[in-house]
Amino acid sequence: MANILIVDDDLSLREVLEIALIKKGHSVWTAPDSASALAVLQQHSIGLILLDLRLGRESGIDLLVRIRETWADVPVLMVTAYADAKSAIKAMKHGAKDYISKPFELDDLLYTVERTLETARLKEENDWLKGQISKQYGEIIGQSRQMQAVFDLVRRIAPTNISVLVTGESGTGKELFARCIHSQSQRAKQPFLAINCGGLPENLVESELFGFRKGAFTSADRAKKGLLEMAEGGTLFLDEVGELAHSTQVKLLRYVQERCFIPLGGTEEMRSDVRIIAATNRNVEQSVADGDFREDLYYRLSGVKVHLPPLRERGDDVLALAEHFLEKACRAQKRQLRGFTAEARKKLLAYGYPGNVRELENIVERAVALEPGDTVTADSLVIYEKITSTDQDGGIQKVLSGQMTLDEYLAVHEHKVISEALRRCGGHKGRAAEMVGLNFRQFRYRLTKSGEKDEDI
């Protein structure tokens, strides 16, 4: 529910809208002119403004400009009986979120109000979440639909104590999101400790997790606390948990179930209260099916699963991240670059990023070091392409052996290119057409010819 201000010189319309919005559970203030509206804004925290384009002899757009100077984040919906293209463009140019023409259906207006409030709420929550993260861990950037879903899930599970399994390809930022969950939890003031389960030998992983007593092994000349003891009250992040040996999986399962463990070389059980966040780039379900990972441990660790999408599926997030990494690299290298050329941006969008966000950061860092001018050009974006087979799908061999025609082979790959371009552009056909070097009409023709449908994207 929101605080809504209605600014309109028509008393009857103000009353109708006020009654309808109050029935929806909102708190409503009304104002007939600019002075009254500004007085309300100064006294109350307003979440949305319905503003008439004509306020008697006053201009609603003039009031909109004044509102934007002080209350820039409050969404404004313009309402007018004088609907024309120029006034609509002018209102949107000055920051109006939408444009509603009189006469209107009340249900349509209420729907627009709810949609605008929901959009504002999601933006506010995302900005808050990113602001909290950036205090300690830097920016998590993502306006794509996929990342908004991840942000929403993180916001909901962070305050709980449920175990979390973060999945995704290498370089998608799994530890960053684990830290994010910890920082927004009730354990935020307690330790956040991490271990790479795939980067250490089996015996060393066990001693790091559970600790050991003096004499537990040849070089154990003194007792050492394990991470489960050191992280008391906080969070333990198990990176690459899919690499754990079976013997360690058994001991970890006992801790997750009972919250107790025995240090190596010890005889007495120890208890600790630690939230477990695990991460893997492997298909754990397949590992369970293959017998490489315990099914009972998998279910214990995956109380909630957070999947981080690969960068190639995040549309224009690529450019937002590139701008962020450019600013960061310029500070580190003491350079002043103004941004990316149009060709450079096109090249950034066209690449598939097998190394995900981490690879993009490396590409931008390299470009800052190599760029001789004041703007990053396509030539400075040196991309080390992954070495792969030239005939991965066997298509060339099938053509040469007569199993398929050349036209069939080309049609298959045209379909793949079109689908991939649409995915990278979030389904936006205009940007996808530009990415593959076609005009919009040519792209639509090939889209139809390949059998692709909008709902398939």
C-alpha positions in Angstrom: 0.0 0.0 0.0 1.2 3.5 -0.8 0.8 7.2 0.0 -0.7 8.7 -3.2 -1.1 12.4 -4.0 -3.8 13.5 -6.6 -3.2 16.9 -8.1 -6.2 18.0 -10.2 -8.3 21.2 -10.4 -11.5 19.1 -11.0 -13.0 18.5 -7.5 -15.4 15.7 -8.7 -12.5 13.8 -10.3 -10.4 14.2 -7.2 -13.1 12.7 -5.1 -13.8 9.8 -7.5 -10.1 8.9 -7.6 -9.7 9.3 -3.8 -12.5 6.9 -3.1 -11.3 4.3 -5.6 -7.7 4.4 -4.3 -8.8 4.3 -0.6 -10.8 1.2 -1.4 -7.6 -0.4 -2.7 -6.0 0.3 0.7 -3.9 3.3 -0.2 -3.6 6.5 1.8 -4.6 9.5 -0.3 -4.0 13.3 -0.3 -5.5 15.7 -2.8 -4.5 19.1 -4.1 -6.1 21.5 -6.5 -3.0 23.4 -7.5 0.8 23.5 -7.4 1.2 25.3 -4.0 -1.1 22.8 -2.3 0.7 19.9 -3.9 4.2 21.1 -2.9 2.9 21.6 0.7 1.7 18.0 0.9 5.1 16.7 -0.5 7.0 18.7 2.1 4.9 17.2 4.9 4.4 13.6 3.9 6.3 10.8 2.3 4.5 10.3 -1.0 5.0 7.1 -3.1 3.1 8.1 -6.3 1.6 11.3 -7.8 -1.4 11.5 -10.2 -0.9 14.9 -11.9 -3.2 16.7 -14.3 -1.5 18.3 -17.2 -3.7 21.4 -16.8 -4.3 22.9 -13.4 -6.5 25.9 -14.2 -4.1 28.5 -15.5 -1.1 26.5 -14.2 0.8 24.0 -16.2 1.2 20.5 -14.7 4.5 20.1 -16.6 5.9 23.1 -14.7 4.9 21.5 -11.4 6.4 18.2 -12.7 9.7 20.0 -13.2 9.6 21.4 -9.7 8.8 18.0 -8.3 11.7 16.4 -10.1 14.1 18.9 -8.6 13.5 17.8 -5.0 11.6 14.4 -5.2 13.3 12.8 -8.2 12.5 9.2 -7.2 8.7 9.7 -6.8 6.9 8.2 -9.8 4.5 10.6 -11.5 1.5 9.6 -13.8 0.3 12.5 -16.0 -3.5 12.7 -16.4 -5.0 14.9 -19.1 -8.0 15.6 -21.3 -5.6 17.2 -23.8 -4.0 14.1 -25.2 -1.5 14.8 -28.0 1.9 13.5 -29.0 3.8 16.7 -28.1 2.4 16.9 -24.6 3.0 13.2 -24.0 6.6 13.5 -25.2 7.2 16.6 -23.1 5.8 15.0 -20.0 7.9 11.8 -20.4 11.0 13.9 -21.2 10.6 15.6 -17.8 10.3 12.4 -15.9 6.7 11.2 -16.0 6.4 7.4 -15.8 3.3 7.1 -17.9 0.6 9.1 -19.6 -3.2 8.6 -19.1 -5.8 10.3 -21.3 -9.2 11.5 -20.2 -11.8 10.0 -20.4 -10.4 6.8 -19.0 -11.8 3.6 -17.6 -11.3 3.6 -13.8 -10.1 0.0 -13.8 -7.5 0.9 -16.4 -6.2 3.8 -14.3 -6.1 1.6 -11.1 -4.2 -1.1 -13.0 -1.6 1.5 -14.2 -1.2 2.8 -10.6 -0.6 -0.7 -9.2 1.8 -1.5 -12.0 3.8 1.7 -11.5 3.9 1.2 -7.7 5.1 -2.4 -8.2 7.9 -1.3 -10.5 8.9 1.5 -8.1 8.9 -1.1 -5.2 11.1 -3.5 -7.1 13.6 -0.7 -8.0 13.7 0.5 -4.4 14.4 -3.0 -3.1 17.0 -3.6 -5.7 18.7 -0.3 -5.0 18.6 -0.9 -1.3 20.0 -4.4 -1.7 22.8 -3.2 -4.0 23.5 -0.3 -1.6 23.8 -2.7 1.4 26.1 -5.0 -0.6 28.3 -2.2 -1.9 29.1 -1.1 1.6 31.4 -4.1 2.0 31.4 -6.2 -1.2 31.1 -3.8 -4.2 28.3 -3.6 -6.7 26.1 -6.4 -7.9 24.8 -5.1 -11.1 21.8 -6.5 -12.9 18.6 -5.0 -14.3 17.7 -8.0 -16.5 14.6 -10.1 -15.6 16.7 -13.0 -14.6 18.8 -11.0 -12.2 15.7 -9.3 -10.7 14.4 -12.7 -9.9 17.6 -13.6 -8.2 17.6 -10.3 -6.2 14.0 -11.0 -5.1 14.9 -14.6 -3.9 18.0 -13.4 -2.0 15.9 -10.7 -0.3 13.4 -13.3 0.9 15.8 -16.0 2.1 18.6 -13.8 3.6 16.9 -13.2 7.0 16.2 -16.9 7.5 18.6 -19.7 8.7 17.9 -22.1 5.8 20.8 -23.7 4.0 21.4 -22.4 0.5 22.9 -24.0 -2.6 24.1 -21.4 -5.1 24.6 -22.9 -8.6 25.9 -21.4 -11.8 28.8 -21.5 -14.2 32.3 -20.4 -13.2 32.6 -16.7 -13.0 29.0 -15.8 -12.3 29.7 -14.5 -8.8 28.5 -17.3 -6.5 30.7 -16.2 -3.5 29.6 -12.6 -4.0 26.0 -13.6 -3.6 26.8 -15.9 -0.6 28.3 -12.8 1.1 25.2 -10.9 0.1 23.0 -13.4 1.8 25.1 -13.3 4.9 25.2 -9.5 5.1 21.4 -9.3 5.0 20.9 -12.0 7.6 20.7 -11.9 11.4 24.2 -13.3 11.4 25.7 -10.3 9.6 27.8 -9.2 12.6 29.3 -12.7 13.0 32.0 -14.3 10.9 31.7 -15.1 7.2 34.3 -17.8 6.4 34.9 -19.6 3.1 36.7 -22.7 1.8 37.3 -24.0 -1.7 36.5 -27.6 -1.4 38.0 -28.4 -4.8 41.3 -26.6 -4.3 42.6 -28.6 -1.3 43.6 -32.3 -0.8 40.9 -34.4 1.0 42.8 -34.6 4.3 43.4 -30.9 4.4 39.8 -30.1 3.6 38.7 -32.2 6.6 41.2 -30.5 9.0 40.2 -27.1 7.8 36.5 -27.8 8.3 36.6 -29.8 11.6 39.9 -28.8 13.1 42.3 -31.2 14.8 43.8 -32.1 18.1 47.5 -32.3 18.9 49.0 -35.5 17.6 46.1 -36.2 15.2 48.8 -36.7 12.5 52.5 -36.4 12.1 52.8 -32.6 11.8 50.0 -31.8 14.3 52.2 -30.4 17.1 49.3 -28.3 18.4 45.5 -28.2 18.3 43.8 -26.1 15.7 40.2 -24.8 15.5 38.3 -25.7 12.3 36.1 -23.4 10.3 32.9 -24.8 11.8 34.2 -23.7 15.2 35.6 -20.4 14.1 32.4 -19.4 12.3 30.2 -19.9 15.4 27.1 -17.8 15.0 28.0 -16.8 11.4 28.1 -18.3 7.9 30.4 -20.9 6.3 30.6 -20.8 2.5 31.6 -24.1 0.9 32.7 -23.3 -2.7 32.9 -26.2 -5.2 31.1 -28.4 -2.7 30.6 -31.0 -5.5 34.3 -31.8 -5.3 34.1 -33.1 -1.7 35.3 -36.7 -1.2 32.8 -39.3 0.0 34.4 -39.5 3.5 34.1 -35.8 4.0 30.6 -35.8 2.7 29.6 -38.2 5.4 31.1 -36.0 8.2 29.6 -32.9 6.7 26.2 -34.5 6.6 26.3 -35.4 10.3 27.1 -31.8 11.1 24.3 -30.4 8.9 21.8 -32.9 10.6 23.0 -32.7 14.2 25.0 -29.5 14.4 27.9 -31.4 16.0 31.2 -32.7 14.8 34.4 -34.4 16.2 37.8 -32.7 15.4 40.4 -35.0 13.8 42.2 -36.9 16.5 39.5 -35.9 19.1 37.0 -38.0 21.0 34.5 -35.5 22.2 31.7 -34.0 20.2 31.6 -30.3 19.7 28.6 -28.2 18.8 28.4 -25.0 16.7 25.7 -22.9 15.2 26.8 -22.1 11.6 24.7 -21.4 8.6 25.9 -23.3 5.5 25.9 -21.8 2.1 27.3 -24.1 -0.6 28.1 -23.4 -4.2 28.9 -25.5 -7.3 29.3 -25.1 -11.0 28.6 -28.9 -11.5 25.3 -30.5 -12.2 24.8 -31.9 -8.7 21.7 -33.8 -9.6 23.7 -35.7 -12.2 26.5 -36.3 -9.6 23.8 -37.7 -7.3 22.5 -40.0 -10.0 26.1 -41.1 -10.9 26.8 -41.9 -7.2 29.5 -39.2 -6.9 27.5 -37.1 -4.4 25.3 -38.2 -1.5 21.7 -37.7 -2.1 20.9 -37.1 1.6 23.6 -34.4 1.8 22.4 -32.8 -1.5 18.9 -32.4 0.0 20.2 -31.0 3.3 22.4 -28.4 1.5 19.8 -27.3 -1.0 17.1 -26.0 1.4 16.8 -23.2 -1.2 18.6 -23.2 -4.6 19.8 -19.9 -6.0 20.7 -20.3 -9.7 22.9 -17.5 -11.2 22.3 -17.2 -15.0 25.3 -17.0 -17.3 26.2 -13.6 -18.6 25.2 -14.5 -22.2 21.6 -14.8 -21.0 21.5 -11.4 -19.2 20.9 -9.0 -22.2 22.0 -5.4 -21.6 23.5 -6.3 -18.2 26.6 -6.8 -20.3 26.9 -3.1 -21.0 26.0 -2.0 -17.5 28.7 -4.3 -16.1 31.2 -3.1 -18.7 30.7 0.5 -17.7 31.1 -0.4 -14.0 34.3 -2.4 -14.7 35.6 0.5 -16.9 35.2 3.0 -14.1 36.9 0.5 -11.7 39.8 -0.2 -14.0 40.3 3.5 -14.8 40.6 4.2 -11.0 43.1 1.3 -10.6 45.2 2.3 -13.7 44.8 6.0 -13.2 43.2 6.5 -16.7 40.4 8.7 -17.8 38.3 7.0 -20.5 34.9 8.3 -21.5 33.2 5.0 -22.3 32.8 2.7 -25.3 32.4 3.4 -29.0 29.3 2.1 -30.8 31.4 -0.7 -32.4 32.9 -1.6 -29.1 29.5 -1.9 -27.5 28.3 -4.1 -30.4 31.4 -6.3 -29.9 30.7 -6.6 -26.2 27.1 -7.7 -26.8 28.1 -10.2 -29.6 30.5 -12.3 -27.4 29.3 -15.3 -25.5 31.5 -15.0 -22.3 32.3 -18.6 -21.4 34.1 -17.1 -18.4 31.0 -15.0 -17.5 31.3 -11.8 -15.4 34.9 -12.5 -14.4 35.9 -12.8 -18.1 34.2 -9.5 -18.9 36.0 -7.7 -16.1 39.4 -9.1 -17.5 38.5 -7.9 -21.0 37.7 -4.4 -19.8 40.8 -4.2 -17.7 42.9 -5.2 -20.7 41.1 -2.6 -22.9 41.9 0.2 -20.4 45.6 -0.8 -20.5 45.7 -1.1 -24.3 43.5 1.8 -25.4 45.6 4.8 -26.7 42.7 7.2 -27.0 40.1 8.6 -24.6 37.3 6.1 -25.6 37.5 2.3 -25.6 37.4 1.1 -29.2 36.6 -2.4 -30.6 40.2 -3.0 -31.4 41.2 -2.6 -27.7 38.7 -5.3 -26.6 41.0 -8.2 -27.0 39.0 -11.4 -26.5 40.7 -14.7 -26.1 38.3 -17.1 -27.8 37.8 -20.5 -26.4 39.5 -23.2 -28.5 36.9 -25.6 -29.8 36.5 -28.2 -32.5 35.6 -26.7 -35.9 32.9 -29.4 -36.4 31.5 -29.9 -32.9 28.1 -31.1 -34.0 29.5 -33.2 -36.9 27.5 -31.1 -39.3 30.3 -30.6 -41.8 30.9 -34.4 -41.9 27.2 -35.0 -42.4 27.2 -32.7 -45.4 30.3 -34.2 -47.0 29.0 -37.8 -46.4 25.6 -37.0 -48.0 23.6 -37.4 -44.8 22.3 -33.8 -45.1 22.3 -31.1 -47.7 24.3 -27.8 -47.5 21.0 -25.8 -47.3 19.8 -28.0 -44.4 23.1 -27.5 -42.6 23.0 -23.7 -43.1 19.4 -23.5 -42.0 20.2 -25.3 -38.7 23.0 -22.8 -37.9 21.0 -19.8 -39.0 18.3 -20.9 -36.5 21.0 -21.2 -33.8 22.4 -17.7 -34.5 18.9 -16.1 -34.5 17.9 -17.8 -31.3 21.2 -16.8 -29.5 21.0 -13.2 -30.7 17.4 -12.9 -29.3 18.5 -14.5 -26.0 21.4 -12.0 -25.6 19.1 -9.1 -26.4 16.3 -10.2 -24.0 13.9 -11.0 -26.9 14.3 -7.5 -28.4 14.1 -8.1 -32.2 15.5 -4.7 -33.2 18.7 -5.1 -31.2 19.1 -8.7 -32.3 18.8 -7.7 -35.9 21.5 -5.0 -35.5 23.7 -7.6 -33.7 23.6 -10.0 -36.7 24.0 -7.2 -39.3 20.4 -7.3 -40.7 17.7 -4.7 -41.0 14.5 -5.4 -39.1 12.5 -6.7 -42.1 15.3 -9.1 -43.1 15.5 -10.3 -39.5 11.8 -10.9 -39.2 11.8 -12.8 -42.5 14.6 -15.1 -41.4 13.0 -15.5 -38.0 9.8 -16.7 -39.6 11.6 -18.9 -42.1 13.6 -20.6 -39.3 10.3 -21.5 -37.6 11.1 -19.4 -34.5 8.1 -18.0 -32.6 8.0 -15.2 -30.1 6.8 -17.5 -27.3 9.8 -19.7 -27.9 12.3 -17.0 -27.0 
